[in-house]
Each structure stands twice: as C-alpha cells, then as structure tokens.
C-alpha cells in the first residue's frame, strides 16, 4: 500500500477529505477536513478552502462523486467472461440511455454469475468527469480512482464477517437519500430516492456539527413513511426485473439522518428488517492508531474515511478513470514522490551491486581453487621445479622441453618421428638389401647411417627417398667399402621440409 493516501468524498453540498498513512503497522489517520459546497459552486473554490484545513498531497488519491451524476441500470447477459461483458455491455445499454453511449463512461459490477451474468451498470457522462478532473487538478490532485458516492462504505460493510449475504445501505444525507443494495456480498443496486430529510435548525453540514442530531422532529414521520414506501417499490422493481425473491437481511443506516431521534425504531417497525447504524465503530482499527478524543464524529466524514482506507484495486470496473481519462503517468512510471522513487532506485542499485560482488567473490574463489589445483598437478609432474609463478605456462614449457628431449618436436619443423619412420619403411623397397645402424632426427634434418651391398644400392635408396614431400633434399654424405670389402657403409642427409 502507498505511504500517504488521500480520500476525497465530493457530495452535492459538501466536500470531506481524510489523509491516512499506510505501512507495515496498518493505517494511521494524519488529518481530516470538511467544507460546505454552495449551490452551483465550482468544486475548485471549495477545494481551495479545504486546502486551508488539510494538506491535500499524497502518494495516492481516491475520489468519489455524487451518485446523482450517474445513471444506473440492471441488465443480464448470457455469458460470464468479464472481457466479453466489457465488450458487449455498451451495446446492451445503448437503447437504455438518453444520450449517445459514446459520450458516456461505462462501469459495472457482476453480482451473480451462476447462469450468465447479472450486472449493475453505472454510466457517467464524459463532460462531467472532465469538469471535475479540471477542478481537482487545479488543486494539485490527480486521482488514481474516481468512483461512486459511498460505494467504499458499502464495500467495507460487506467485508465484515458479521454482515449477511444480502442487505441494504441507506445514506440519509441532508439533501438527498441514496439506496445501496448488495446481493451475495456484491453491490447489486444503487438508486437515488426522492424523499429528503426535513430541515433541522441548520442547513446542510457544518464543520462544528457534523453529527449533532436536530432538535425538531417536524415532518420526520412523514419522511420515513415515504422513504420506506419508495425503498419497497425499488426492491419490488429490482426483484421483478431480475427474476429473484432476494429479501434484505439487514438494513444499514448512515449519514447525518441516522442521528435523527426515532429513525431506527420507525424503520424497523414499518419494514421488519433489523437495522444497524454505521458510525465510528466501523473504523475502530483507525481509532486504535490515534487519540480517540481527537477523532471527529463521522456522520459527514464516513465516505472520506472509507475512501482513504479502501484498496484502489477493489474499485475494479467501477473506477471511472478509463476510456480516455486514465491516470497520466510519466515514461518511467514515477509519480508524485521523487524522494521515494530515488530511494527505490537506490535499493535496486544496491541489490544489483551486492549481487555483482557476491558473484565476483564466488568466481574468484573458484578461480583460486583451480589455480591451486594446477599448481599441485605441476608439482607432482615436475617435482624438481623450485619456483612457481604461472603454473599453466610453466607446465606447457616443461612439456615441450620433454618432448624435444624425446625427439618428438616434429610439430615445430616437420613431421613427427613416427611418421618419418613410416615414410622410410614405405619408400625403401623390401628387395633392397639395407641395414640401418643409426637414425638421428633433429629439427632441420634426418641423418641415416647404415650398410648395404653396393654403391649402386646407395643411389637406389637416395632415388626412392627423393620424391617424398617430407624432405626438401636427399644427399649422400659418404659411401665407403667396409673392412671386409664385401659391403658399403653409407650416410644419407635428408633436409626436412617444414609444414
């Protein structure tokens, strides 16, 4: 979770904001603020006043807009794949809305995918989100999420283990009442209702009286009767359209109207549904990390607190930053906090350097072990060696010297000795009477000393060796009669050819 999160709840007549710090120890409130929004007032002006109460910067911003700006439709599609739903839903909704579908951003939640999909679709005009984004950016806010009203409040309620599978949330605002319904613990219904709370001695919310109940009950009973009837009619229409008989198991009441005296008793008496108030106890995990005495009563702050504590990914397809209004990011994906980005890059570089050092140390140890092994082999092979500097090179030199000492240096000046002997045996005919007394091979020549029967045989031997490409020349160095006078001693000098 990002470090500092800003939750900004924009209503019709107010703007509330909460900053929360997320970390390994959980969530911790950093501050909150609330301002009234005049009729027809540009939100940019109210945001400017709010900035005087609260720092509006953060690593992530989540914004909710009034439900009255959206259009809601419940539809059914014959498939369950979310990708197919995203592709087909705009065409399904095209005949259900008053303006061209190209001018709307479409969001949805699939709350029943057993046989096909039952879907709550929400549509927001592009001109509306464009106008709000301009006001937000003028205040230095570029939100990651734009969603619907108190949807995060409902999401937090649904997440609780004690919350039943099906139920309703009524946001009793000072200027509008909104109904949120959930089925199978997924949002299934959002509707604006016409009954409006009777005005107490003050209008709207004030900074000092966010949750103070009114001192009058004038018109309250009539309001509640109208509200219950409209809720019943809305549920009847919803269940008839969906072909289900889902009955709400719990009715949650929230907002300033939930503080009116007698509200819970009247609603329970007329509906028979167990009622529960949504208040500060819903955010007990936040209070534990702060001074409880300093926290505000949250009747008018509930939406902002829920937004700040909401995980952005939970918005899913009900995040309206899409279809041309995606969050702008720079090419490296680095967002607002350059210090955090620098720290992250520093950590990556440090880990990379540490990895290189570990790899270098491992290879160096391996190289040292190989060097020690080569030195040991050199000592065993040449025990007379006294000084070892470069064992591999010294071993090559010693092997070459040993090879030359054994007459095996043919690779330097010509063919090896064994090949020379094979060539001599092949070229001198078997019928020639000859006995070799000495064969001396050096780098440049081959000298043959032997005995044969006649001087003519010496010439024959010379003639048989001359065609060989092993030698550049064949010379008779000497030829004399032996002491018995019956044979000839000779010596041939063969100049070796280089390869």
C-alpha positions in Angstrom: 0.0 0.0 0.0 1.3 3.5 -0.8 2.6 5.7 2.0 0.1 8.5 2.2 -3.5 8.1 0.9 -6.0 10.9 0.3 -9.7 10.1 0.4 -11.9 12.9 -1.1 -15.7 12.5 -0.8 -17.4 15.1 -3.0 -21.1 15.4 -2.3 -23.7 17.7 -3.7 -23.4 20.2 -0.9 -20.1 19.3 0.8 -16.5 18.0 0.3 -14.8 15.9 3.0 -11.2 14.7 3.0 -9.1 12.3 5.1 -5.4 11.6 4.8 -4.2 8.2 6.0 -0.7 6.8 6.3 -0.4 3.1 5.3 2.5 1.0 6.5 3.6 -2.3 8.0 1.8 -1.5 11.2 -1.5 -0.7 9.5 -3.4 2.5 8.8 -2.9 5.7 10.8 -5.0 8.9 10.3 -2.9 12.0 9.6 -5.7 14.6 9.3 -9.2 15.4 8.0 -11.2 18.4 6.8 -14.8 19.3 5.8 -16.2 22.3 3.9 -19.7 23.1 2.6 -20.3 23.4 -1.1 -22.6 26.2 -2.2 -25.4 25.6 -4.7 -23.8 25.8 -8.2 -20.3 26.4 -6.7 -17.3 25.2 -8.6 -15.6 22.5 -6.5 -12.3 24.2 -7.2 -13.2 27.0 -4.8 -14.3 24.6 -2.1 -11.1 22.6 -2.6 -9.1 25.8 -2.1 -10.8 26.4 1.3 -10.3 22.7 2.2 -6.6 23.0 1.5 -6.5 25.6 4.3 -7.6 22.9 6.7 -5.7 19.9 5.4 -2.6 19.1 3.3 -4.2 17.6 0.1 -1.0 16.0 -1.1 -0.3 12.2 -1.0 1.1 9.2 -2.8 -2.4 8.1 -3.9 -5.8 9.9 -4.2 -9.2 8.3 -4.3 -12.3 10.5 -5.1 -16.0 9.7 -5.0 -18.6 11.8 -6.9 -22.3 12.2 -6.0 -24.5 9.3 -7.2 -26.9 11.8 -8.8 -24.3 12.4 -11.5 -24.5 8.7 -12.6 -27.2 6.7 -14.4 -27.7 3.1 -13.1 -29.1 0.1 -15.0 -29.5 -3.5 -14.1 -29.1 -5.9 -17.0 -28.5 -9.6 -17.7 -26.0 -11.0 -20.2 -25.8 -14.7 -21.4 -22.0 -15.1 -20.6 -19.8 -14.9 -17.6 -16.4 -13.8 -19.0 -15.6 -10.3 -17.8 -13.8 -9.4 -21.0 -16.9 -10.3 -23.1 -19.0 -8.3 -20.6 -16.9 -5.2 -21.1 -17.2 -5.6 -24.9 -20.9 -6.3 -25.0 -22.3 -4.0 -22.2 -22.1 -0.7 -24.1 -24.2 -2.2 -27.0 -26.7 -3.6 -24.5 -27.1 -0.2 -22.8 -27.2 1.9 -25.9 -31.0 1.7 -26.1 -31.5 2.4 -22.4 -29.9 5.8 -22.1 -31.0 9.2 -23.3 -27.6 10.3 -24.8 -25.2 8.6 -27.2 -23.2 5.8 -25.5 -20.0 7.3 -26.9 -20.5 10.2 -24.6 -20.6 8.0 -21.5 -18.1 6.1 -19.4 -19.4 2.7 -18.6 -18.6 0.9 -15.3 -20.2 -2.3 -14.0 -20.2 -4.9 -11.2 -21.3 -8.5 -12.0 -23.0 -9.7 -8.8 -24.4 -13.0 -10.0 -22.5 -15.2 -12.5 -24.1 -18.6 -11.9 -26.0 -18.8 -15.2 -24.9 -15.9 -17.4 -24.3 -12.7 -15.6 -26.5 -10.2 -13.7 -24.9 -6.8 -13.8 -25.2 -3.4 -12.2 -24.1 -0.9 -14.8 -23.2 2.7 -14.0 -22.8 5.4 -16.6 -21.1 8.8 -16.1 -21.1 11.5 -18.8 -17.6 12.3 -20.1 -18.2 16.0 -19.8 -18.9 15.6 -16.1 -15.7 13.7 -15.3 -13.8 16.1 -17.4 -15.1 19.1 -15.4 -14.3 17.5 -12.1 -10.8 16.5 -13.2 -10.1 20.1 -14.1 -11.2 21.3 -10.7 -9.2 18.6 -9.0 -6.0 19.3 -11.0 -6.3 23.0 -10.2 -6.0 21.9 -6.6 -3.0 19.7 -7.4 -4.9 16.4 -7.2 -4.7 13.8 -9.9 -6.8 10.9 -8.5 -6.0 7.3 -9.1 -9.6 6.3 -8.6 -12.9 8.0 -9.3 -15.9 6.1 -8.1 -19.5 6.4 -6.9 -20.6 8.1 -3.7 -20.5 5.8 -0.6 -19.6 2.7 -2.6 -16.4 2.3 -0.4 -18.6 2.4 2.7 -20.7 -0.4 1.4 -17.6 -2.3 0.4 -16.2 -2.1 3.9 -19.5 -3.3 5.4 -19.7 -6.2 3.0 -16.1 -7.2 4.0 -17.2 -7.7 7.7 -17.8 -11.4 8.6 -20.9 -10.4 10.6 -22.6 -8.8 7.5 -25.2 -11.1 5.9 -25.2 -12.1 2.2 -28.0 -9.7 1.3 -28.8 -6.3 2.6 -29.3 -2.5 2.1 -27.4 0.6 3.0 -29.3 3.9 3.2 -27.3 7.1 3.1 -29.5 9.6 4.7 -28.0 12.9 3.5 -29.3 16.4 4.2 -30.1 17.0 0.6 -30.6 13.5 -0.9 -31.2 9.9 0.1 -29.3 7.2 -1.7 -30.0 3.4 -1.6 -27.2 0.9 -2.0 -28.2 -2.8 -2.2 -25.9 -5.9 -2.1 -26.6 -9.5 -3.1 -24.2 -12.4 -2.5 -22.0 -9.7 -0.8 -21.6 -7.8 -4.0 -23.0 -4.4 -4.9 -26.2 -5.0 -6.9 -28.3 -1.9 -6.7 -27.7 1.9 -6.5 -30.6 4.3 -6.7 -31.2 7.9 -5.7 -34.5 8.3 -3.8 -36.8 11.3 -3.8 -37.6 11.7 -0.1 -35.5 14.4 1.5 -34.8 14.8 5.2 -36.8 17.5 6.9 -34.6 20.5 7.6 -33.5 21.0 11.2 -32.4 24.3 12.7 -29.3 24.3 10.4 -29.0 23.6 6.7 -26.6 21.0 5.4 -23.5 20.1 7.3 -21.4 22.5 9.3 -17.8 22.0 10.4 -18.7 22.0 14.0 -21.9 20.0 13.9 -21.2 17.1 11.6 -23.2 14.6 13.6 -25.3 16.7 16.0 -29.0 15.5 15.8 -31.6 18.1 15.0 -33.8 19.4 17.8 -37.0 19.0 15.9 -39.0 16.0 14.7 -41.2 18.1 12.3 -42.0 16.0 9.3 -39.8 13.1 10.3 -42.6 10.5 10.4 -43.8 11.5 7.0 -40.3 11.4 5.6 -39.7 7.9 7.0 -43.1 6.6 5.7 -42.3 8.0 2.2 -38.8 6.6 2.4 -39.9 3.1 3.4 -42.5 3.0 0.6 -40.0 4.1 -2.0 -37.5 1.5 -0.8 -40.1 -1.2 -1.0 -41.1 -0.1 -4.5 -37.5 0.0 -5.7 -36.8 -3.5 -4.3 -40.0 -4.9 -5.9 -39.0 -3.5 -9.2 -35.5 -4.8 -8.8 -36.6 -8.4 -7.9 -39.2 -8.5 -10.6 -36.7 -7.5 -13.2 -34.1 -9.9 -12.0 -36.5 -12.8 -11.5 -35.4 -13.3 -7.9 -37.0 -13.0 -4.5 -34.0 -11.8 -2.5 -35.0 -10.4 0.8 -32.7 -8.0 2.6 -31.5 -9.4 5.9 -30.0 -6.2 7.3 -30.7 -2.5 6.8 -27.7 -0.2 7.5 -28.4 3.5 8.1 -25.7 6.1 7.8 -25.2 9.8 7.3 -26.5 12.8 9.3 -30.1 11.5 9.0 -29.1 8.4 11.1 -28.8 10.7 14.1 -32.4 11.8 14.0 -34.3 10.6 17.0 -36.6 7.6 16.5 -35.3 6.8 13.0 -34.3 3.2 13.8 -37.4 2.4 15.7 -39.7 3.7 13.0 -37.8 1.9 10.1 -37.7 -1.4 12.0 -41.4 -1.1 12.9 -42.5 -0.5 9.3 -40.2 -2.9 7.5 -39.5 -5.7 10.0 -35.8 -5.6 8.9 -33.1 -5.4 11.6 -31.5 -2.0 11.4 -27.9 -1.1 12.2 -26.1 2.2 12.4 -22.9 2.8 10.5 -20.7 5.1 12.6 -17.2 5.5 14.0 -17.2 1.9 15.4 -16.9 0.8 11.7 -13.4 2.3 11.7 -12.3 1.0 15.1 -9.0 -0.1 13.5 -8.2 3.5 12.7 -9.1 4.8 16.2 -6.7 2.4 17.8 -3.8 4.1 16.0 -4.8 7.6 17.1 -6.1 9.6 20.0 -9.8 8.7 20.2 -10.6 12.0 21.8 -9.3 13.9 18.7 -11.2 12.0 16.1 -14.3 13.6 14.6 -17.8 12.2 14.7 -18.0 10.7 11.2 -21.6 11.1 10.1 -20.4 13.5 7.4 -16.9 12.1 7.1 -17.8 8.4 6.7 -17.4 8.5 2.9 -13.9 10.1 3.1 -12.7 7.7 5.7 -14.0 4.7 3.7 -12.2 6.0 0.6 -8.9 6.5 2.3 -9.0 3.0 3.8 -10.2 1.4 0.6 -7.8 -0.6 -1.6 -7.7 1.0 -5.0 -7.9 -2.3 -6.8 -11.2 -3.0 -5.1 -12.8 -0.4 -7.4 -12.3 -2.7 -10.4 -14.6 -1.8 -13.2 -16.3 0.9 -11.1 -13.2 3.0 -11.3 -14.1 5.7 -13.9 -10.6 6.7 -14.7 -10.7 5.0 -18.1 -11.9 5.4 -21.7 -9.6 8.3 -22.4 -9.5 9.6 -18.8 -6.7 7.2 -17.5 -4.3 8.4 -14.9 -1.4 10.2 -16.6 2.0 8.7 -15.7 5.4 9.7 -16.9 7.5 7.4 -19.1 9.3 5.7 -16.2 6.1 5.2 -14.2 7.4 7.6 -11.4 4.7 9.5 -9.8 4.5 12.2 -7.2 7.1 11.4 -4.7 10.6 11.8 -6.1 12.2 11.0 -2.8 10.5 7.6 -2.6 11.4 6.9 -6.2 15.0 7.8 -5.5 15.1 5.5 -2.5 13.6 2.7 -4.5 16.2 3.2 -7.3 18.9 3.3 -4.7 17.7 0.0 -3.2 17.7 -1.6 -6.6 21.2 -0.4 -7.4 22.4 -1.6 -4.0 20.9 -5.0 -4.5 22.4 -5.2 -8.0 25.8 -4.2 -6.7 25.6 -6.7 -3.9 24.7 -9.4 -6.4 27.7 -8.5 -8.6 30.0 -8.6 -5.5 28.7 -12.0 -4.4 29.1 -13.3 -8.0 32.6 -11.9 -8.2 33.6 -13.4 -4.9 32.2 -16.8 -5.9 34.1 -16.7 -9.2 37.3 -15.5 -7.5 37.2 -18.4 -5.0 36.5 -20.8 -7.8 39.4 -19.4 -9.9 41.8 -19.6 -6.8 40.8 -23.2 -6.3 41.5 -24.1 -9.9 44.9 -22.3 -9.7 45.8 -24.3 -6.6 44.8 -27.5 -8.4 47.0 -26.7 -11.4 50.0 -25.8 -9.1 49.6 -29.1 -7.3 49.5 -31.0 -10.6 52.6 -29.1 -11.8 54.5 -30.0 -8.5 53.5 -33.7 -8.9 54.5 -33.8 -12.6 57.7 -31.8 -12.2 59.0 -32.3 -8.6 62.3 -30.6 -9.4 60.6 -27.3 -10.1 61.6 -24.8 -7.3 59.8 -21.5 -8.2 56.2 -21.5 -9.4 54.9 -18.2 -10.9 52.5 -19.2 -13.7 52.0 -23.0 -13.3 50.0 -23.4 -16.5 52.5 -21.6 -18.7 55.5 -23.3 -16.9 53.8 -26.7 -17.4 53.5 -26.0 -21.2 57.2 -25.1 -21.5 58.3 -28.1 -19.5 56.2 -30.5 -21.6 57.6 -29.0 -24.8 61.2 -29.4 -23.5 60.4 -33.0 -22.5 59.0 -33.7 -26.0 62.1 -32.2 -27.7 64.3 -34.3 -25.4 62.4 -37.4 -26.6 62.7 -36.4 -30.3 59.0 -35.5 -30.5 59.2 -32.0 -31.7 58.1 -32.7 -35.2 55.4 -30.3 -34.9 58.0 -27.5 -34.9 59.9 -28.2 -38.1 58.1 -31.0 -39.8 56.5 -34.4 -39.4 56.8 -36.4 -36.2 59.4 -39.1 -35.9 56.9 -41.9 -36.1 55.6 -40.6 -39.4 59.2 -40.2 -40.7 59.9 -43.9 -39.9 56.7 -45.0 -41.6 57.7 -43.0 -44.7 61.1 -44.6 -44.8 59.7 -48.0 -44.5 57.1 -47.4 -47.2 59.5 -45.8 -49.8 62.5 -48.2 -49.5 61.6 -51.3 -51.4 61.7 -54.6 -49.5 64.0 -56.1 -52.1 66.7 -53.5 -51.3 69.4 -55.0 -49.0 70.0 -52.4 -46.3 70.7 -52.4 -42.6 70.2 -49.1 -40.7 72.8 -48.6 -37.9 71.7 -45.2 -36.7 68.7 -42.8 -37.3 69.2 -39.3 -36.0 66.3 -36.8 -36.2 66.7 -33.1 -35.3 64.7 -30.0 -36.1 66.2 -29.5 -39.5 67.4 -32.8 -40.8 67.3 -36.6 -40.7 70.6 -38.5 -40.8 70.6 -42.2 -41.7 73.8 -44.3 -41.2 73.7 -47.9 -42.4 75.2 -50.7 -44.5 74.2 -52.1 -47.9 75.7 -54.4 -50.6 76.8 -52.0 -53.4 77.3 -48.3 -54.2 74.5 -48.7 -56.7 72.1 -49.7 -53.9 73.0 -46.4 -52.1 72.0 -44.5 -55.2 68.7 -46.5 -55.4 67.9 -45.7 -51.8 68.6 -42.0 -52.5 66.3 -42.1 -55.6 63.5 -43.8 -53.7 63.5 -41.1 -50.9 63.8 -38.0 -53.1 60.1 -38.0 -54.2 58.9 -37.7 -50.5 57.4 -34.4 -49.5 58.9 -35.0 -46.0 62.2 -33.7 -47.3 63.4 -30.8 -49.5 66.7 -32.6 -50.4 68.4 -36.0 -50.0 72.2 -36.1 -50.1 74.7 -38.9 -49.8 77.2 -37.6 -47.2 79.5 -40.6 -47.5 79.8 -44.1 -49.1 82.8 -46.4 -48.5 83.6 -50.1 -48.6 83.6 -51.7 -45.2 86.7 -53.5 -43.8 85.7 -56.8 -45.3 85.4 -55.3 -48.8 82.1 -57.1 -49.3 79.7 -54.3 -48.3 79.3 -50.5 -48.4 78.9 -48.2 -45.4 76.9 -45.1 -46.1 75.4 -41.9 -44.6 72.4 -40.0 -46.0 71.5 -36.5 -45.0 67.7 -35.6 -45.6 66.8 -32.0 -45.2 63.4 -31.8 -43.5 60.5 -29.9 -45.1 58.5 -27.5 -42.9 54.8 -27.9 -42.7 
